[in-house]
Amino acid sequence: MLVEGKEGDSLYADSYVVVARTAPSGALSIAGFIDHRNAEAVAGALIAELNSDGTGSADGHRPDGDLHVDLRGLEFVDVAGIRRIVRVADSAPEKRRLVLHGLPPTIRRVMSIVGWADHPKLVIDEASP
Protein backbone atom coordinates (compact mmCIF):
# COMPACT_ATOMS: atom_id res chain seq x y z
CA MET A 1 0.00 0.00 0.00
CA LEU A 2 1.36 3.41 -0.92
CA VAL A 3 0.62 6.09 1.63
CA GLU A 4 1.74 9.68 2.02
CA GLY A 5 2.46 11.28 5.33
CA LYS A 6 4.72 13.27 7.57
CA GLU A 7 8.30 12.62 8.59
CA GLY A 8 8.63 9.12 10.02
CA ASP A 9 5.62 7.83 8.11
CA SER A 10 5.75 5.02 5.59
CA LEU A 11 5.67 5.94 1.92
CA TYR A 12 5.30 2.28 1.00
CA ALA A 13 4.99 -0.86 3.09
CA ASP A 14 4.20 -4.48 2.42
CA SER A 15 4.98 -7.69 4.29
CA TYR A 16 8.59 -7.60 3.02
CA VAL A 17 9.75 -3.97 2.95
CA VAL A 18 9.10 -0.52 4.38
CA VAL A 19 10.07 2.76 2.70
CA ALA A 20 9.83 5.60 5.21
CA ARG A 21 11.00 9.12 5.94
CA THR A 22 13.54 9.33 8.74
CA ALA A 23 13.94 11.96 11.41
CA PRO A 24 15.83 14.22 11.84
CA SER A 25 17.77 13.97 8.57
CA GLY A 26 14.70 13.88 6.31
CA ALA A 27 16.28 11.11 4.26
CA LEU A 28 14.28 8.07 3.25
CA SER A 29 15.03 4.63 4.63
CA ILE A 30 14.39 1.23 3.13
CA ALA A 31 14.28 -1.78 5.43
CA GLY A 32 13.58 -5.40 4.58
CA PHE A 33 13.57 -7.26 1.28
CA ILE A 34 13.22 -5.92 -2.28
CA ASP A 35 12.50 -8.46 -4.98
CA HIS A 36 10.42 -8.95 -8.11
CA ARG A 37 7.21 -8.78 -6.05
CA ASN A 38 7.70 -5.26 -4.71
CA ALA A 39 10.55 -3.66 -6.70
CA GLU A 40 8.15 -1.66 -8.88
CA ALA A 41 6.23 -0.29 -5.89
CA VAL A 42 9.41 0.65 -4.01
CA ALA A 43 10.70 2.39 -7.14
CA GLY A 44 7.39 4.23 -7.46
CA ALA A 45 7.76 5.64 -3.94
CA LEU A 46 11.32 6.79 -4.71
CA ILE A 47 10.31 8.33 -8.05
CA ALA A 48 7.47 10.23 -6.38
CA GLU A 49 9.97 11.71 -3.91
CA LEU A 50 12.49 12.53 -6.65
CA ASN A 51 9.80 14.35 -8.59
CA SER A 52 8.52 16.32 -5.61
CA ASP A 53 9.59 19.94 -5.45
CA GLY A 54 12.00 19.24 -2.60
CA THR A 55 10.83 22.18 -0.52
CA GLY A 56 8.95 20.30 2.18
CA SER A 57 10.65 19.78 5.52
CA ALA A 58 9.63 16.13 5.58
CA ASP A 59 10.82 14.96 2.19
CA GLY A 60 14.07 13.15 1.43
CA HIS A 61 15.70 16.07 -0.37
CA ARG A 62 18.67 18.03 0.89
CA PRO A 63 19.47 21.62 -0.08
CA ASP A 64 21.45 20.22 -3.02
CA GLY A 65 18.21 18.72 -4.39
CA ASP A 66 19.43 15.14 -4.13
CA LEU A 67 17.28 12.36 -2.70
CA HIS A 68 19.13 10.53 0.08
CA VAL A 69 18.14 6.95 0.89
CA ASP A 70 19.44 5.01 3.91
CA LEU A 71 19.79 1.32 3.02
CA ARG A 72 21.35 0.07 6.27
CA GLY A 73 18.14 -1.84 7.00
CA LEU A 74 18.06 -3.53 3.60
CA GLU A 75 18.45 -7.26 4.16
CA PHE A 76 18.10 -8.48 0.56
CA VAL A 77 17.62 -7.11 -2.92
CA ASP A 78 17.46 -9.21 -6.08
CA VAL A 79 18.51 -8.17 -9.58
CA ALA A 80 15.01 -6.84 -10.31
CA GLY A 81 15.31 -4.56 -7.29
CA ILE A 82 18.79 -3.34 -8.21
CA ARG A 83 17.65 -2.67 -11.77
CA ARG A 84 14.66 -0.65 -10.52
CA ILE A 85 16.91 1.44 -8.25
CA VAL A 86 19.10 2.28 -11.25
CA ARG A 87 16.00 3.17 -13.27
CA VAL A 88 14.90 5.49 -10.47
CA ALA A 89 18.23 7.29 -10.90
CA ASP A 90 17.60 7.37 -14.67
CA SER A 91 14.34 9.20 -14.03
CA ALA A 92 15.86 11.85 -11.74
CA PRO A 93 15.09 15.38 -12.86
CA GLU A 94 17.97 17.52 -14.09
CA LYS A 95 20.48 18.44 -11.36
CA ARG A 96 19.09 15.84 -8.95
CA ARG A 97 20.66 12.55 -7.99
CA LEU A 98 19.73 9.47 -6.03
CA VAL A 99 22.21 9.10 -3.15
CA LEU A 100 22.37 5.64 -1.56
CA HIS A 101 23.78 5.38 1.96
CA GLY A 102 24.71 2.12 3.67
CA LEU A 103 24.43 -0.05 0.56
CA PRO A 104 25.42 -3.61 1.54
CA PRO A 105 28.92 -4.52 0.24
CA THR A 106 27.68 -7.41 -1.91
CA ILE A 107 25.18 -5.17 -3.68
CA ARG A 108 27.83 -2.45 -4.10
CA ARG A 109 30.06 -5.05 -5.74
CA VAL A 110 27.32 -6.24 -8.12
CA MET A 111 26.57 -2.65 -9.11
CA SER A 112 30.26 -2.01 -9.71
CA ILE A 113 30.76 -5.16 -11.81
CA VAL A 114 27.86 -4.36 -14.13
CA GLY A 115 28.82 -0.67 -14.38
CA TRP A 116 25.82 0.76 -12.54
CA ALA A 117 27.99 2.27 -9.79
CA ASP A 118 29.25 4.80 -12.36
CA HIS A 119 25.77 6.09 -13.22
CA PRO A 120 25.91 9.93 -13.37
CA LYS A 121 22.70 10.36 -11.35
CA LEU A 122 23.46 7.65 -8.78
CA VAL A 123 25.83 8.18 -5.85
CA ILE A 124 26.91 5.42 -3.50
CA ASP A 125 27.90 7.05 -0.21
CA GLU A 126 29.32 5.07 2.70
CA ALA A 127 28.42 7.77 5.24
CA SER A 128 25.14 7.88 7.12
CA PRO A 129 22.55 10.26 5.70
N, C-alpha and C positions, 0 to 999 in steps of 0.2 A: 504494500500500500504506500502510495506517495503522499506525504503530508507536508504542509508548510507550517512553519512556526518560528518562535523566537530562539535566541541563542540557547543551546543545550537540547533543543528539540530534534527529533528525527526528521530527516528529509525523505528517507526511505528506510523501510524495515521489512524483513521477512523472517522466516524461521532460520535463515542462515547468516544474514548480514544486517548490519545497521549502519546507515550513513547519517551522521549528526553534526550539528554545529558544536564547537567546543568553546568553553569559557576559560580564561579571559581572552585568549588569542584571537578568537573569531574564525580560526581555521575550521575546516571540516575534518571529521575523523571517519575512518571506515574500520569496522571491527567484524571479524567472522570470516566467512567463506564466500568468495566470488567464483561462480562457475557459469556454465552455459544456461542454467536456469534463471539466474538473476543478473547476469552481466549487463544486459540491455537496460534494465531498470536502474541499476547503479549508475551507469553511464548517463542515463536521462537526468538523474538528480544532479550529477556533476555539470552537465551541459546547461541545465537551468541556472545553476549558480554562476557559471562562466558568462552566461548571457545576461545576467542581471546587471544593473547599472553600477554596482559596486559601492554605492554610497551609504547603504544601510549599516548600522553598527553591528548587526548580527549576521552579516554574510561572511563568506570565507575569503573576501578580498582584503588585500593590504593596500596601503597608499600607492604602491607601484602598479596596482591593478591586477596582479597575479592572484590566482586561486590556489591557496595552500591546503594540502590534504595530508593529514597525519595517518600513516598506515601501520603504526606500531602494533595495533590490535588485529591486523590482518593475519589470519592463520593459514589461509590457502587461497590461491588464485590460479585458475587453469588458463590455458592459452586463449580461450575465448574472452576471459576477463582481461588479460593483458592487452589483447588486441583492442578491446573496447576502450581501455584507458588511453591507449595511443590515439584512437580515433577521437576521443574527447579533446585531446591536445590539438589534433588536426582542426577541430571545429572552433578553437579559441579565437575570439575576435582579435583584430589587429592590436598589437602592443600588449596583449595579455598572454600569460603562460600558465600552464598547469604545473605546480611545484609539488612534488611528492616527497614527503618526509618519512623517514623510518621504513623505507622499502626493504623487505627481507632480502638478505644477501643472495639467496638462490634466484629470486625474481630479478634482482639487479643484474645478475650474471646472464640470465636468459635475455633480458632486454639489451644488454651489451653485445652479446653474440649475434643477435639478429639485426643489430644496428638501430634499434629503437631508442637506445639511451642517448643518441646524438640528435634526436628530433629537436628542431629549433624552438618549438613551443612547449617542450617538456623538459623540466629540470628535476634531477634527482639530487636531493639535498639530505645529507646525513644528519643535520642538526634538527632539533625539535622545532616545531612551528611556533 
